[in-house]
Amino acid sequence: MISDPSTTLVRRRAGDPHAAVQLPAIIVDAGDRASRRFLEFFTANIRNPNTRAAYARAIGDFCAWLEGRGVRLERVEPVTVAAYIEQLGKTKSAPTVKQALAAIRMLCDWLVIGQVLPMNPAASVRGPSHVVTRGKTPVLTADQARQLLEAIDVTGIIGLRDRALIGLMVYSFARVSAAVSMNVEDYFQSGKRWWFRLREKGGKRHEVPAHHNAEAYLDAYLVAAGIDNDRKGPLFRTIGRNRALTTHRLHRIDVLRMVYRRTTAAGLDVHACCHTFRATGITAYLNNGGTIEQAQQIAAHESPRTTKLYDRTNDELTLDEIERIVI
């Protein structure tokens, strides 16, 4: 099976000549063409690193399952894939199963195009039904968001950085991956306004005007950081042992840990995550008269249905509404 394939494949893509990629035995046994196409699937076909990591785990588990049953690659049939998906559904959630099936289907398509497989055995396999009409991301109220931001100690560079990052995600609806991917030059002035340049899914570049609060947070952070002249350098950086900024980019996992620490320190009884601030910003915007269409544009969503999942304006039923039930 694959040993942490996402890490080794990322290293290989980065040009590390010592990166040892351990291919699944079922792929190796299928020959050199299969091995080459398998590597190309991750390195050339999938551009998003998060998707690459998730698909690598899903396909690694599937390959291990096949190997455990002595099934060779060329012997995989629709009923084989269906049996795996059925078994997976007993221990995993519907979204996880659907993602696994998508990964298997996409890999098999790639192998068919490369003339490794004669047909895609996953093409006709159906995943579990799963319709999402309401998002599950925890959302902060406006008061809670304000409480969190005000609780951050901004007498040092760490607090200034964390407040600027959280403020950016709240006021621009930015995904954490887009936020930590920003360089110093991606906070820029155009005319009289300051803007954020975000790189979203699929490599799309998205520009959002800076809210005056987010602008104030970023300005305070940049003044203290002294990185204005390093325009090509990362905007949000890690902290070294000397409690000073390094030249290394902050990772989204580091941000998640920071969010846990900050919400706990602020006394908020909410299991917040990085996505919480995207949902919080959208909900606050809609509560103040914003439209789904404009929220969709700011958030760079492909569909208004996706934006609607972040709308929690109608989550709580009021007592007045319940009292309308007159019998």
Phi, psi and omega per residue, in radians:
M1 nan 3.000 -3.129
I2 -1.346 2.327 3.044
S3 -1.739 1.799 -3.079
D4 0.774 1.082 -3.014
P5 -1.097 -0.599 -3.087
S6 -1.095 -0.694 -3.131
T7 -1.177 -0.841 -3.094
T8 -1.180 -0.625 3.138
L9 -1.223 -0.632 3.087
V10 -1.128 -0.739 3.121
R11 -1.095 -0.695 -3.140
R12 -1.133 -0.710 3.132
R13 -1.138 -0.551 -3.131
A14 -1.319 -0.064 3.076
G15 1.585 0.335 3.120
D16 -1.335 1.937 -3.084
P17 -1.221 -0.250 -3.106
H18 -1.711 0.088 -3.123
A19 -1.196 2.088 -3.122
A20 -1.688 1.886 -3.131
V21 -1.663 2.017 -3.130
Q22 -1.626 1.852 -3.120
L23 -1.399 2.632 3.051
P24 -1.069 2.510 -3.113
A25 -1.042 -0.605 -3.121
I26 -1.129 -0.533 3.100
I27 -1.368 -0.761 3.113
V28 -1.050 -0.745 -3.122
D29 -1.154 -0.365 -3.124
A30 -1.424 -0.112 3.048
G31 1.911 3.047 -3.070
D32 -1.137 -0.691 -3.131
R33 -1.073 -0.756 3.129
A34 -1.107 -0.735 3.141
S35 -1.110 -0.754 -3.136
R36 -1.145 -0.766 3.141
R37 -1.152 -0.623 3.125
F38 -1.092 -0.788 3.121
L39 -1.155 -0.724 -3.141
E40 -1.113 -0.546 3.138
F41 -1.032 -0.749 -3.115
F42 -1.458 -0.639 -3.032
T43 -1.519 -0.581 -3.056
A44 -1.900 -0.481 -3.008
N45 -1.624 -0.594 -3.110
I46 -1.860 2.017 -3.058
R47 -1.602 -0.600 -3.086
N48 -1.339 2.159 -3.084
P49 -1.128 -0.570 3.132
N50 -1.217 -0.719 3.079
T51 -1.125 -0.720 3.138
R52 -1.043 -0.776 -3.130
A53 -1.140 -0.768 -3.122
A54 -1.147 -0.758 -3.137
Y55 -1.193 -0.604 3.122
A56 -1.119 -0.727 3.102
R57 -1.129 -0.780 -3.109
A58 -1.108 -0.783 -3.115
I59 -1.253 -0.610 3.085
G60 -1.067 -0.742 3.121
D61 -1.147 -0.693 3.132
F62 -1.136 -0.772 3.126
C63 -1.089 -0.709 3.118
A64 -1.112 -0.672 3.114
W65 -1.116 -0.750 3.114
L66 -1.121 -0.776 -3.125
E67 -1.089 -0.650 3.137
G68 -1.146 -0.330 3.135
R69 -1.909 0.129 3.080
G70 1.179 0.466 -3.133
V71 -1.592 2.173 3.105
R72 -1.435 2.755 -3.057
L73 -0.997 -0.788 -3.078
E74 -1.250 -0.187 -3.131
R75 -1.721 0.040 3.133
V76 -1.264 2.195 -3.125
E77 -2.107 2.945 3.103
P78 -0.935 -0.669 -3.132
V79 -1.174 -0.511 3.105
T80 -1.168 -0.847 3.128
V81 -1.107 -0.719 -3.134
A82 -1.082 -0.694 3.131
A83 -1.133 -0.698 3.127
Y84 -1.144 -0.779 -3.133
I85 -1.116 -0.675 3.104
E86 -1.092 -0.775 -3.142
Q87 -1.184 -0.701 -3.123
L88 -1.086 -0.624 -3.116
G89 -1.150 -0.271 3.137
K90 -1.371 -0.350 -3.097
T91 -2.144 -0.254 -3.085
K92 -2.050 2.755 3.126
S93 -1.254 2.816 -3.132
A94 -1.027 -0.766 3.109
P95 -1.064 -0.654 3.124
T96 -1.153 -0.720 3.128
V97 -1.154 -0.745 3.138
K98 -1.122 -0.659 3.099
Q99 -1.165 -0.705 3.116
A100 -1.081 -0.770 3.129
L101 -1.122 -0.689 3.106
A102 -1.085 -0.707 3.132
A103 -1.140 -0.782 3.139
I104 -1.115 -0.781 -3.132
R105 -1.077 -0.749 -3.106
M106 -1.176 -0.710 3.097
L107 -1.118 -0.786 -3.120
C108 -1.114 -0.659 3.049
D109 -1.011 -0.776 -3.132
W110 -1.103 -0.664 3.131
L111 -1.261 -0.568 3.077
V112 -1.158 -0.795 3.124
I113 -1.060 -0.618 3.125
G114 -1.470 0.147 3.093
Q115 1.072 0.565 3.039
V116 -1.587 -0.670 3.091
L117 -2.054 2.529 3.131
P118 -1.342 -0.443 -3.127
M119 -2.657 2.848 3.118
N120 -1.586 1.896 -3.089
P121 -1.242 -0.236 -3.120
A122 -1.696 -0.098 -3.026
A123 -1.064 -0.663 -3.053
S124 -1.677 -0.007 -3.097
V125 -1.438 2.284 -3.139
R126 -1.733 2.441 3.098
G127 -1.552 3.140 3.140
P128 -1.228 2.643 3.080
S129 -1.258 2.344 3.133
H130 -2.725 1.859 3.139
V131 -2.001 2.167 -3.127
V132 -1.823 2.121 3.099
T133 -2.009 -0.189 -3.135
R134 -2.503 2.265 3.140
G135 -1.225 2.694 -3.134
K136 -1.863 -0.042 -3.132
T137 -1.110 2.240 3.099
P138 -1.057 2.432 -3.102
V139 -2.119 2.417 3.049
L140 -1.591 2.520 2.974
T141 -1.263 2.942 3.115
A142 -1.046 -0.697 3.132
D143 -1.140 -0.706 3.128
Q144 -1.171 -0.713 3.113
A145 -1.097 -0.738 3.111
R146 -1.129 -0.712 3.117
Q147 -1.064 -0.731 3.131
L148 -1.115 -0.856 -3.106
L149 -1.118 -0.679 -3.114
E150 -1.317 -0.354 -3.133
A151 -1.396 -0.232 -3.108
I152 -1.314 2.214 3.097
D153 -1.308 1.963 -3.067
V154 -1.840 0.456 3.068
T155 -1.423 -0.197 3.123
G156 -2.207 2.976 -3.058
I157 -1.175 -0.549 -3.123
I158 -1.132 -0.816 3.133
G159 -1.118 -0.703 3.110
L160 -1.097 -0.722 3.119
R161 -1.130 -0.818 -3.079
D162 -1.141 -0.719 3.118
R163 -1.130 -0.710 3.128
A164 -1.119 -0.709 -3.115
L165 -1.197 -0.811 3.112
I166 -1.117 -0.740 3.113
G167 -1.062 -0.711 3.094
L168 -1.040 -0.812 -3.098
M169 -1.169 -0.637 -3.140
V170 -1.235 -0.851 -2.963
Y171 -1.515 -0.195 3.091
S172 -2.071 -0.007 -3.082
F173 1.043 0.502 -3.052
A174 -1.325 2.432 2.954
R175 -1.185 2.640 -3.117
V176 -1.090 -0.629 -3.137
S177 -1.128 -0.650 3.112
A178 -1.239 -0.644 -3.125
A179 -1.146 -0.845 -3.087
V180 -1.306 -0.240 3.092
S181 -1.463 -0.148 -3.109
M182 -1.189 2.481 2.955
N183 -1.729 2.967 -3.140
V184 -0.992 -0.668 -3.101
E185 -1.214 -0.202 -3.132
D186 -1.447 -0.020 2.932
Y187 -1.934 1.829 -2.920
F188 -2.431 2.830 -3.141
Q189 -1.800 2.352 3.055
S190 -2.360 1.930 -3.019
G191 1.230 -2.237 3.134
K192 -1.684 -0.053 -3.069
R193 -1.890 2.663 2.994
W194 -1.751 2.572 -3.037
W195 -2.288 2.750 2.981
F196 -1.919 2.296 3.041
R197 -1.823 2.027 -3.075
L198 -1.995 2.456 3.072
R199 -1.839 1.892 -3.020
E200 -1.637 -3.009 -3.132
K201 -1.008 2.523 3.117
G202 1.320 0.223 3.113
G203 1.349 0.184 -3.125
K204 -1.252 2.403 3.071
R205 -1.695 2.250 -3.017
H206 -2.295 2.240 -3.106
E207 -1.999 2.311 -3.079
V208 -2.245 2.338 3.061
P209 -1.095 2.514 -3.129
A210 -1.413 2.175 3.004
H211 -1.082 2.590 -3.044
H212 -1.083 -0.562 3.087
N213 -1.208 -0.794 3.111
A214 -1.084 -0.674 3.106
E215 -1.065 -0.767 3.130
A216 -1.114 -0.716 3.130
Y217 -1.125 -0.773 -3.135
L218 -1.150 -0.740 -3.134
D219 -1.066 -0.781 -3.136
A220 -1.101 -0.708 3.124
Y221 -1.134 -0.793 -3.098
L222 -1.168 -0.650 3.098
V223 -1.073 -0.790 -3.129
A224 -1.251 -0.607 -3.101
A225 -1.293 -0.557 -3.127
G226 1.139 0.635 -3.089
I227 -1.966 0.285 -3.113
D228 -0.965 -0.655 -3.063
N229 -1.401 -0.249 3.129
D230 -1.578 1.173 -2.981
R231 -1.084 -0.549 -3.115
K232 -1.568 -0.082 -3.121
G233 -1.439 2.862 -3.130
P234 -1.123 2.500 3.135
L235 -1.319 -0.842 -3.131
F236 -1.822 2.083 -2.970
R237 -2.097 2.777 3.092
T238 -1.303 2.926 3.127
I239 -1.908 2.311 -3.139
G240 -1.484 -3.122 -3.110
R241 -1.138 -0.409 3.119
N242 -1.509 0.184 3.120
R243 1.134 0.451 3.088
A244 -2.030 2.776 3.121
L245 -1.136 2.493 3.028
T246 -1.732 -3.002 3.062
T247 -1.702 0.089 -3.075
H248 -1.588 2.478 -3.115
R249 -1.283 2.425 3.065
L250 -1.190 2.385 3.128
H251 -1.649 2.649 -3.095
R252 -1.077 -0.505 3.087
I253 -1.191 -0.655 3.055
D254 -1.074 -0.680 3.140
V255 -1.140 -0.723 3.133
L256 -1.060 -0.771 3.106
R257 -1.091 -0.699 3.119
M258 -1.088 -0.719 3.139
V259 -1.085 -0.754 3.097
Y260 -1.028 -0.800 -3.117
R261 -1.114 -0.774 -3.055
R262 -1.211 -0.711 -3.137
T263 -1.197 -0.643 3.091
T264 -1.148 -0.800 -3.133
A265 -1.111 -0.518 -3.138
A266 -1.428 -0.057 3.121
G267 1.315 0.448 -3.130
L268 -1.600 2.181 3.127
D269 -1.554 1.019 -3.123
V270 -2.353 2.268 3.112
H271 -1.452 1.258 -3.062
A272 -1.290 2.696 3.038
C273 -2.329 -3.110 -3.118
C274 -1.075 -0.647 -3.103
H275 -1.238 -0.303 3.129
T276 -0.965 -0.662 -3.046
F277 -1.302 -0.532 3.029
R278 -1.125 -0.842 3.133
A279 -1.164 -0.657 3.126
T280 -1.101 -0.794 3.140
G281 -1.100 -0.777 -3.131
I282 -1.121 -0.759 -3.141
T283 -1.119 -0.755 3.117
A284 -1.090 -0.700 3.128
Y285 -1.081 -0.792 -3.127
L286 -1.224 -0.614 3.101
N287 -1.107 -0.439 -3.110
N288 -1.763 0.410 3.012
G289 1.667 0.067 3.093
G290 -1.229 2.804 -3.121
T291 -1.834 2.705 3.096
I292 -1.033 -0.687 -3.095
E293 -1.097 -0.757 3.123
Q294 -1.248 -0.655 3.080
A295 -1.079 -0.684 3.092
Q296 -1.053 -0.735 -3.133
Q297 -1.156 -0.761 3.140
I298 -1.135 -0.711 -3.094
A299 -1.406 -0.154 -3.120
A300 1.046 0.712 3.055
H301 -1.473 2.547 3.100
E302 -1.253 -0.600 -3.047
S303 -2.275 2.511 3.056
P304 -1.139 -0.375 3.083
R305 -1.091 -0.673 3.105
T306 -1.132 -0.770 3.131
T307 -1.080 -0.662 -3.101
K308 -1.085 -0.492 3.130
L309 -1.114 -0.424 -3.132
Y310 -1.567 -0.097 -3.089
D311 -1.477 1.937 3.135
R312 -1.935 0.392 -3.075
T313 -1.155 -0.402 -3.112
N314 -1.963 0.357 -3.084
D315 -1.168 -0.650 -3.037
E316 -1.770 2.190 3.062
L317 -1.441 2.275 3.135
T318 -1.485 2.752 3.123
L319 -1.071 -0.629 3.130
D320 -1.038 -0.683 -3.137
E321 -1.187 -0.711 3.120
I322 -1.109 -0.661 -3.113
E323 -1.208 -0.156 3.069
R324 -1.228 -0.242 3.130
I325 -1.385 1.645 -3.095
V326 -1.822 2.074 -3.129
I327 -2.173 nan nan
